[in-house]
Amino acid sequence: MIKWVASIIQIMGYTATAFGWTPWNIYLFVAGLIGWFAVGIMWNDRALILIHLVALGAMLVGLASS
């Protein structure tokens, strides 16, 4: 269930980016990334954990600098 919610939130983030809805796009991406990071932890999938941890860090740095 978490993966579906996180996926829908990330799709909303892509949509917000397409319409130029900054910073809402970043907020949505961060929420989706946190969801997928949680899925990675639940599945003990190091690849999912790594990619979403790196992406989350990049998004948070971008959010802090905006």
Residue, then its C-alpha position, 0 to 999 in steps of 0.5 A: m500500500i505504501k508503494w502505491v501511495a508514494s508512487i501517486i505522490q511522486i506522479m503528482g510531483y512530476t505534474a507539479t513540476a510540469f506546471g511550474w508549481t514550485p516549491w509544491n513539486i519539491y514537497l511532493f517529491v520529498a513525501g514520495l521519496i520518504g515513502w519509497f525509502a520506507v518501502g526499501i527498509m521494509w523489504n530490506d532492499r539496499a538498492l531502493i534504500l540507497i537511491h531514495l536516500v540519495a534523492l531525498g538528500a538532494m531534494l532536501v538540499g534543494l529545498a533548503s537553498s530555495 
